[in-house]
Amino acid sequence: MLLIRSFLPPFLITLFVSTFLFFLVEIVITYLDDFLGKGISFWVLFQLFSYAFLGIMPKCIPLAILLASIMTLGNLAENYELAAMKSSGLSLFRIFYPLVILMIILAFLTFAFNNFLLPKLMLESQSLLFDIRQTKPSVSIKEKVFYNQIENVSIRVEKKYPDGHSLKGILIYDHSYGTGNNVQLYADSGYMFTSSDTNYLVIKLFNGSRYENIQNENIYRTFPLSIMHFKEMEINIDLTGFKLKRTDKELFKQNHEMMNVWQIAEEIDSINKNIHLHHQSIYDQLKRYFFSQQFITNNKCVSIDSAVKKLSPPEKQLFNEMKLNHWRSINAFLESEILSIDAQKSRLAEYQVAWHERLVVSLACIILFFVGAPLGSIIRKGGLGLPVVVATLFFILYMILTDTLRSMALGLLLPPYVAMWLPLFVFLLIGIFLTYKAANDSVLFDLNWYIEKIKSLFAKPFDSKSANS
């Protein structure tokens, strides 16, 4: 229990901090321009950020385990508590035992989270993020600039007062009829505000005129100009296009991020069947038009070559033209099928990578513990200094290796199972090596040991020369 009590606080703190940093980079900074100026309510942003934060957390669990294990074991080694445990007869594996059980539990919880909760969180966050990005910016009318973001309306104001509502020198072009600026409104001053349900922008105009060129819809002939002067007029402009509209979530469910491992496996089977059908179609076409050198006429099999020899020169020319057109048709068919197969293979690689990734992230919790725990006992440093640096370097190496091989798998350069499991295998070997060194009280990271070895290496030749003299 001592190890677990020592492990949990740095683990939880590191998990929160690393998730928050990834959240800032992947969500806030990346999509900041999509949030600004759209009048998104606090509740909608809170929902989006909550879904995104929880969705990022599973990928940060291995980093938190790596750092917390280095800090925990490093602190125990620095305070000689680890040495006391070993001197009492406990082996390193027996000391690690409670934390190993905890890592197995965390691995199962991570898998359950990734398989059951993460698809729902990704569905909510991605659909909400898509809707926010599609939402128009809120109305922002500036002085002496035509504002054209409202459909069928163009507005220009000479002056906008500090209260944000009072206007002077208002010009409005109405394009609702689709025939240009046939309706124009001019006003000396005005006042604008949104309706109580925020569906309309209400503009009250004072001391102005309305001009309209009335057209006959059938012959498009312009009639005399209609002019109306007014002291006060109120117009309502529809703003429903500026409000957040929720898209049907069913449209996003075909993405592998919104599926569990069983749904991904079903999709993989479906894609493999489609690839097989394309291959079968190519084989059938080749067998029908290329492998057969005979055709049936009058219930007899006749060789194509013998039939062509019996044709007259004009018939042979017509036959050659038909054959050329046929070759072109077959070539177009084969190109289309090959493109379809390539697209299906790329999609298959994405789903296979996603399937393996669900398992790899869970097992990384255990393997990275066997990297961090012996590493902490070897460097014998706790706190936030050297352990943070070492953990960050190892995790960056893990992320670079994982992302590089994932890109190769998605580019069809490596089988997905090789690309996804190879980084874990590399770190498994590192963990075995570090655990062996820690179990034998290695001085792998003791700088003084290396300095003494170098000194002794250079001192031996001088000692031998002095002995000979």
C-alpha positions as CSV (number, residue, x, y, z in Angstrom):
1,M,0.0,0.0,0.0
2,L,3.0,2.3,0.6
3,L,3.9,2.2,-3.1
4,I,0.3,2.7,-4.3
5,R,-0.2,5.7,-2.0
6,S,3.1,7.1,-3.2
7,F,2.2,6.4,-6.9
8,L,-1.4,7.7,-7.1
9,P,-0.8,11.5,-6.4
10,P,1.9,12.0,-9.1
11,F,0.0,9.8,-11.5
12,L,-3.3,11.8,-11.1
13,I,-1.5,15.2,-11.3
14,T,0.6,14.2,-14.3
15,L,-2.5,12.8,-16.0
16,F,-4.4,16.1,-15.6
17,V,-1.5,18.3,-16.6
18,S,-0.6,16.3,-19.7
19,T,-4.2,16.0,-20.8
20,F,-4.6,19.7,-20.3
21,L,-1.5,20.5,-22.4
22,F,-2.7,18.1,-25.2
23,F,-6.1,19.7,-25.0
24,L,-4.7,23.2,-25.4
25,V,-2.7,22.2,-28.5
26,E,-5.1,19.8,-30.2
27,I,-8.4,21.7,-29.5
28,V,-8.1,25.2,-28.3
29,I,-5.2,26.4,-30.4
30,T,-6.0,24.4,-33.5
31,Y,-9.7,25.4,-33.6
32,L,-9.5,28.8,-31.9
33,D,-10.4,30.7,-35.1
34,D,-13.5,28.5,-35.5
35,F,-14.8,29.5,-32.1
36,L,-14.2,33.3,-32.2
37,G,-16.8,35.7,-33.3
38,K,-19.7,33.2,-33.7
39,G,-21.6,33.9,-30.5
40,I,-21.3,30.3,-29.3
41,S,-22.9,30.0,-25.8
42,F,-20.9,29.1,-22.8
43,W,-22.9,25.8,-22.4
44,V,-22.1,24.7,-25.9
45,L,-18.3,25.4,-25.4
46,F,-18.4,23.7,-22.1
47,Q,-19.9,20.6,-23.7
48,L,-17.3,20.6,-26.5
49,F,-14.4,21.1,-24.2
50,S,-15.6,18.4,-21.7
51,Y,-16.0,15.8,-24.5
52,A,-12.6,16.7,-26.0
53,F,-10.8,16.7,-22.7
54,L,-12.1,13.3,-21.7
55,G,-11.4,12.0,-25.2
56,I,-7.7,13.1,-25.0
57,M,-7.2,11.5,-21.6
58,P,-6.6,7.9,-22.6
59,K,-3.6,8.7,-24.8
60,C,-2.0,10.6,-21.8
61,I,-2.4,7.6,-19.4
62,P,0.9,5.9,-20.6
63,L,2.8,9.2,-20.1
64,A,1.3,9.7,-16.6
65,I,2.3,6.1,-15.7
66,L,5.8,6.5,-17.0
67,L,6.4,9.7,-15.2
68,A,4.7,8.7,-11.9
69,S,6.6,5.4,-11.8
70,I,10.0,7.2,-12.3
71,M,9.1,9.7,-9.6
72,T,7.8,7.1,-7.1
73,L,10.6,4.7,-7.4
74,G,13.2,7.5,-7.7
75,N,11.9,9.0,-4.5
76,L,12.1,5.7,-2.7
77,A,15.6,5.1,-3.9
78,E,16.7,8.6,-3.1
79,N,15.5,8.2,0.5
80,Y,17.0,4.8,0.8
81,E,13.6,3.2,1.4
82,L,14.1,0.9,-1.6
83,A,17.5,-0.2,-0.3
84,A,15.8,-1.0,3.1
85,M,13.2,-3.1,1.4
86,K,15.9,-5.0,-0.5
87,S,18.0,-5.5,2.6
88,S,15.0,-7.1,4.3
89,G,15.0,-9.8,1.7
90,L,12.5,-8.5,-0.8
91,S,13.4,-8.8,-4.5
92,L,12.7,-6.0,-6.9
93,F,9.9,-8.0,-8.5
94,R,8.2,-8.5,-5.1
95,I,8.5,-4.7,-4.4
96,F,6.9,-4.0,-7.8
97,Y,4.1,-6.5,-7.2
98,P,1.4,-4.1,-5.9
99,L,2.1,-1.6,-8.6
100,V,2.0,-4.3,-11.3
101,I,-1.5,-5.3,-10.1
102,L,-2.5,-1.6,-10.3
103,M,-1.1,-1.4,-13.8
104,I,-3.1,-4.4,-14.9
105,I,-6.2,-2.8,-13.5
106,L,-5.4,0.5,-15.2
107,A,-4.8,-1.3,-18.5
108,F,-8.3,-3.0,-18.3
109,L,-9.9,0.3,-17.4
110,T,-8.1,2.1,-20.2
111,F,-9.4,-0.6,-22.7
112,A,-12.9,-0.3,-21.3
113,F,-12.8,3.5,-21.6
114,N,-11.4,3.3,-25.2
115,N,-13.9,0.7,-26.3
116,F,-17.1,1.8,-24.7
117,L,-16.9,5.5,-23.7
118,L,-14.5,7.0,-26.1
119,P,-16.6,6.2,-29.3
120,K,-19.5,8.1,-27.7
121,L,-17.4,11.0,-26.6
122,M,-15.8,11.3,-30.0
123,L,-19.2,11.2,-31.7
124,E,-20.4,14.0,-29.5
125,S,-17.3,16.1,-29.8
126,Q,-16.7,15.7,-33.5
127,S,-20.3,16.3,-34.5
128,L,-20.5,19.4,-32.2
129,L,-17.2,20.7,-33.5
130,F,-18.4,20.2,-37.1
131,D,-21.5,22.2,-36.4
132,I,-19.6,25.0,-34.7
133,R,-17.2,25.2,-37.7
134,Q,-20.2,25.4,-40.0
135,T,-21.8,28.2,-38.0
136,K,-21.5,31.7,-39.5
137,P,-19.8,34.4,-37.5
138,S,-22.1,36.6,-35.5
139,V,-23.2,39.9,-37.1
140,S,-20.5,42.5,-36.9
141,I,-21.3,45.6,-38.9
142,K,-18.3,48.0,-39.2
143,E,-18.2,51.7,-40.3
144,K,-17.9,52.5,-44.0
145,V,-17.7,48.9,-45.0
146,F,-20.4,46.8,-46.8
147,Y,-21.4,43.9,-44.6
148,N,-22.4,41.0,-47.0
149,Q,-22.6,38.0,-44.6
150,I,-26.4,38.2,-44.3
151,E,-28.1,36.3,-47.2
152,N,-29.7,38.6,-49.8
153,V,-28.9,41.8,-47.8
154,S,-25.9,44.2,-48.0
155,I,-25.6,46.9,-45.3
156,R,-23.3,49.9,-45.0
157,V,-23.3,52.5,-42.2
158,E,-21.4,55.8,-42.1
159,K,-21.0,55.8,-38.4
160,K,-21.5,53.4,-35.5
161,Y,-21.8,54.8,-32.1
162,P,-20.0,53.4,-29.0
163,D,-23.1,51.8,-27.6
164,G,-23.0,49.3,-30.6
165,H,-26.7,49.9,-31.5
166,S,-27.1,53.5,-32.7
167,L,-26.2,54.1,-36.4
168,K,-25.9,57.0,-38.7
169,G,-25.9,57.2,-42.5
170,I,-27.5,53.8,-43.3
171,L,-27.6,52.2,-46.7
172,I,-29.3,48.8,-47.3
173,Y,-29.4,46.8,-50.5
174,D,-32.1,44.1,-50.7
175,H,-31.2,41.3,-53.2
176,S,-34.1,39.1,-52.3
177,Y,-35.5,39.1,-55.9
178,G,-32.2,38.0,-57.4
179,T,-32.2,40.8,-59.9
180,G,-29.5,43.2,-58.4
181,N,-30.0,46.2,-56.3
182,N,-33.6,46.9,-57.3
183,V,-34.6,47.7,-53.7
184,Q,-32.5,50.3,-51.8
185,L,-33.1,52.0,-48.5
186,Y,-31.4,55.1,-47.3
187,A,-31.8,56.6,-43.8
188,D,-30.2,59.4,-41.8
189,S,-30.0,57.4,-38.6
190,G,-31.2,54.2,-37.1
191,Y,-31.1,51.7,-34.2
192,M,-30.4,48.0,-34.4
193,F,-31.0,45.1,-32.0
194,T,-31.8,41.4,-32.0
195,S,-35.2,40.0,-31.2
196,S,-35.9,38.3,-27.9
197,D,-35.5,34.8,-29.6
198,T,-32.3,36.0,-31.4
199,N,-33.9,34.8,-34.7
200,Y,-34.1,38.3,-36.3
201,L,-31.9,41.4,-36.5
202,V,-34.3,44.4,-36.1
203,I,-33.3,47.7,-37.6
204,K,-35.3,50.8,-37.0
205,L,-34.7,53.5,-39.7
206,F,-35.5,57.2,-39.2
207,N,-35.9,59.9,-41.9
208,G,-35.1,58.0,-45.1
209,S,-36.3,56.8,-48.4
210,R,-37.0,53.5,-50.1
211,Y,-36.3,53.0,-53.9
212,E,-37.6,50.1,-56.0
213,N,-37.4,49.3,-59.7
214,I,-40.5,47.1,-60.3
215,Q,-40.0,44.5,-63.0
216,N,-42.4,42.3,-64.9
217,E,-41.4,38.7,-64.2
218,N,-42.4,37.5,-67.7
219,I,-40.8,40.1,-70.0
220,Y,-38.2,41.6,-67.6
221,R,-39.2,45.1,-68.6
222,T,-38.4,47.9,-66.0
223,F,-41.3,50.0,-64.9
224,P,-41.0,53.5,-63.5
225,L,-39.1,53.9,-60.2
226,S,-41.1,53.6,-57.0
227,I,-40.0,56.0,-54.3
228,M,-41.3,56.0,-50.7
229,H,-40.2,58.5,-48.1
230,F,-40.6,57.7,-44.4
231,K,-39.9,59.1,-41.0
232,E,-39.7,55.7,-39.3
233,M,-39.5,52.2,-40.7
234,E,-38.7,48.8,-39.1
235,I,-37.2,45.9,-41.0
236,N,-36.6,42.4,-39.8
237,I,-33.6,40.4,-41.1
238,D,-33.6,36.6,-40.6
239,L,-30.6,35.4,-38.5
240,T,-31.4,31.7,-38.2
241,G,-28.5,30.9,-40.6
242,F,-26.2,32.4,-37.9
243,K,-27.4,30.0,-35.2
244,L,-25.8,26.7,-34.3
245,K,-27.6,23.9,-36.1
246,R,-27.1,20.3,-34.9
247,T,-26.3,17.7,-37.6
248,D,-27.7,14.2,-37.4
249,K,-25.1,12.2,-35.5
250,E,-25.8,9.1,-37.6
251,L,-23.8,10.7,-40.4
252,F,-20.6,10.5,-38.2
253,K,-21.0,6.9,-37.0
254,Q,-19.2,5.3,-39.9
255,N,-15.9,6.8,-38.7
256,H,-13.7,4.3,-36.9
257,E,-13.2,6.7,-34.0
258,M,-16.9,6.3,-33.2
259,M,-16.8,2.5,-33.1
260,N,-15.8,-0.2,-30.6
261,V,-13.4,-3.0,-31.5
262,W,-16.3,-5.4,-32.5
263,Q,-17.8,-2.8,-34.8
264,I,-14.4,-2.1,-36.3
265,A,-13.8,-5.8,-36.9
266,E,-17.2,-6.0,-38.7
267,E,-16.2,-3.1,-40.9
268,I,-12.9,-4.7,-41.6
269,D,-14.7,-7.9,-42.8
270,S,-17.0,-5.8,-44.9
271,I,-14.1,-4.0,-46.6
272,N,-12.3,-7.3,-47.2
273,K,-15.4,-8.7,-48.9
274,N,-15.6,-5.6,-51.1
275,I,-11.9,-6.0,-52.1
276,H,-12.5,-9.6,-52.9
277,L,-15.5,-8.7,-55.1
278,H,-13.4,-6.2,-57.1
279,H,-10.7,-8.8,-57.6
280,Q,-13.3,-11.3,-58.7
281,S,-14.7,-8.8,-61.1
282,I,-11.3,-8.3,-62.7
283,Y,-10.7,-12.0,-62.9
284,D,-14.1,-12.6,-64.6
285,Q,-13.4,-9.8,-67.2
286,L,-10.0,-11.2,-68.0
287,K,-11.3,-14.7,-68.2
288,R,-14.1,-13.7,-70.5
289,Y,-12.2,-11.4,-72.9
290,F,-8.5,-12.4,-72.7
291,F,-8.1,-16.0,-71.7
292,S,-10.7,-17.3,-74.2
293,Q,-9.5,-17.5,-77.8
294,Q,-12.8,-19.0,-79.2
295,F,-16.4,-18.0,-79.6
296,I,-19.5,-20.0,-80.2
297,T,-21.4,-19.7,-83.5
298,N,-24.1,-22.0,-84.8
299,N,-23.5,-24.2,-81.7
300,K,-19.9,-24.7,-82.7
301,C,-16.7,-23.4,-81.0
302,V,-14.8,-21.4,-83.6
303,S,-11.2,-20.1,-83.2
304,I,-11.0,-16.3,-83.4
305,D,-7.9,-16.5,-85.7
306,S,-9.6,-18.8,-88.2
307,A,-12.7,-16.7,-88.2
308,V,-10.8,-13.5,-88.9
309,K,-8.9,-15.1,-91.8
310,K,-12.2,-15.6,-93.6
311,L,-13.2,-11.9,-93.4
312,S,-12.9,-9.6,-96.3
313,P,-10.5,-6.6,-96.0
314,P,-13.2,-4.1,-95.1
315,E,-14.6,-6.5,-92.5
316,K,-11.1,-7.0,-91.1
317,Q,-10.7,-3.2,-90.8
318,L,-14.1,-3.0,-89.0
319,F,-13.1,-5.9,-86.8
320,N,-9.8,-4.2,-85.8
321,E,-11.6,-1.0,-85.0
322,M,-14.0,-2.9,-82.8
323,K,-11.2,-4.7,-81.2
324,L,-9.4,-1.4,-80.4
325,N,-12.5,0.1,-78.9
326,H,-13.0,-3.1,-76.9
327,W,-9.4,-2.8,-75.6
328,R,-10.0,0.8,-74.5
329,S,-13.2,-0.2,-72.7
330,I,-11.4,-3.0,-70.9
331,N,-8.5,-0.7,-70.0
332,A,-10.9,1.9,-68.5
333,F,-12.7,-0.8,-66.6
334,L,-9.4,-2.1,-65.1
335,E,-8.2,1.4,-64.1
336,S,-11.5,2.0,-62.4
337,E,-11.4,-1.3,-60.5
338,I,-7.7,-0.7,-59.5
339,L,-8.6,2.7,-58.1
340,S,-11.5,1.3,-56.2
341,I,-9.2,-1.4,-54.7
342,D,-6.6,1.1,-53.7
343,A,-9.2,3.2,-52.0
344,Q,-10.6,0.2,-50.2
345,K,-7.1,-0.8,-49.1
346,S,-6.4,2.6,-47.6
347,R,-9.7,2.5,-45.8
348,L,-8.9,-1.0,-44.6
349,A,-5.6,0.2,-43.2
350,E,-7.3,3.0,-41.3
351,Y,-9.7,0.5,-39.6
352,Q,-7.0,-2.0,-38.9
353,V,-4.7,0.6,-37.3
354,A,-7.7,1.8,-35.1
355,W,-8.4,-1.8,-34.0
356,H,-4.8,-2.5,-33.0
357,E,-4.5,0.9,-31.4
358,R,-7.2,0.1,-28.9
359,L,-5.2,-2.8,-27.6
360,V,-1.7,-1.2,-27.9
361,V,-2.7,1.8,-25.7
362,S,-3.9,-0.5,-23.0
363,L,-0.8,-2.7,-23.0
364,A,1.4,0.4,-23.1
365,C,0.3,1.1,-19.5
366,I,2.0,-2.1,-18.4
367,I,5.1,-1.9,-20.5
368,L,5.9,1.7,-19.9
369,F,5.6,1.0,-16.2
370,F,8.4,-1.6,-16.6
371,V,10.4,1.2,-18.3
372,G,9.7,3.9,-15.7
373,A,9.9,1.9,-12.4
374,P,13.4,0.4,-12.9
375,L,14.5,3.6,-14.4
376,G,13.5,5.5,-11.3
377,S,15.3,3.0,-9.0
378,I,18.4,3.4,-11.1
379,I,18.6,7.2,-11.3
380,R,17.6,7.5,-7.6
381,K,16.0,10.9,-8.0
382,G,12.5,11.9,-7.1
383,G,10.6,15.1,-7.5
384,L,10.0,17.1,-10.7
385,G,13.6,17.5,-11.9
386,L,15.5,14.8,-13.7
387,P,12.5,12.3,-13.6
388,V,10.4,14.7,-15.7
389,V,13.2,15.2,-18.2
390,V,13.9,11.4,-18.6
391,A,10.2,10.5,-18.8
392,T,9.6,13.2,-21.4
393,L,12.5,12.0,-23.5
394,F,11.3,8.4,-23.4
395,F,7.7,9.4,-24.2
396,I,8.7,11.6,-27.1
397,L,10.7,8.7,-28.4
398,Y,7.7,6.4,-28.1
399,M,5.4,9.0,-29.7
400,I,7.8,9.6,-32.6
401,L,8.2,5.9,-33.3
402,T,4.4,5.3,-33.0
403,D,3.4,8.2,-35.3
404,T,6.1,7.3,-37.9
405,L,5.1,3.7,-38.1
406,R,1.4,4.6,-38.1
407,S,1.9,6.9,-41.0
408,M,3.7,4.1,-42.8
409,A,0.8,1.7,-42.2
410,L,-1.7,4.3,-43.4
411,G,0.5,4.8,-46.5
412,L,0.4,1.0,-47.1
413,L,4.1,0.7,-46.6
414,L,3.9,-1.6,-43.5
415,P,1.2,-4.1,-42.3
416,P,-0.9,-2.4,-39.6
417,Y,-0.1,-5.0,-37.0
418,V,3.6,-4.6,-37.5
419,A,3.4,-0.8,-37.4
420,M,1.3,-0.7,-34.2
421,W,3.0,-3.4,-32.2
422,L,6.6,-2.7,-33.1
423,P,7.0,0.4,-30.8
424,L,5.6,-1.6,-27.9
425,F,8.0,-4.5,-28.7
426,V,11.0,-2.0,-28.7
427,F,10.0,-0.6,-25.3
428,L,9.4,-4.1,-24.0
429,L,13.0,-4.9,-24.7
430,I,14.1,-1.6,-23.1
431,G,11.9,-2.4,-20.1
432,I,13.5,-5.9,-19.8
433,F,17.0,-4.4,-20.0
434,L,16.3,-1.7,-17.4
435,T,14.5,-4.2,-15.0
436,Y,17.5,-6.5,-15.2
437,K,19.9,-3.6,-14.5
438,A,17.8,-2.4,-11.6
439,A,17.5,-5.9,-10.1
440,N,21.3,-6.1,-10.1
441,D,21.8,-2.6,-8.6
442,S,23.3,-1.3,-11.8
443,V,25.0,2.1,-11.9
444,L,23.7,2.7,-15.4
445,F,23.1,6.4,-14.8
446,D,25.7,7.1,-12.2
447,L,28.0,9.7,-13.8
448,N,30.7,9.3,-11.1
449,W,31.0,5.6,-12.1
450,Y,31.7,6.5,-15.7
451,I,34.2,9.2,-14.6
452,E,36.1,6.7,-12.5
453,K,36.2,4.1,-15.2
454,I,37.6,6.7,-17.7
455,K,40.2,7.8,-15.1
456,S,41.2,4.2,-14.5
457,L,41.4,3.5,-18.2
458,F,43.8,6.4,-18.8
459,A,45.8,5.7,-15.5
460,K,46.7,2.1,-16.4
461,P,49.2,3.0,-19.2
462,F,51.0,5.5,-17.0
463,D,51.2,3.0,-14.1
464,S,52.7,0.4,-16.3
465,K,55.4,2.8,-17.6
466,S,56.4,3.9,-14.1
467,A,56.6,0.2,-13.0
468,N,59.0,-0.6,-15.9
469,S,61.2,2.3,-15.2
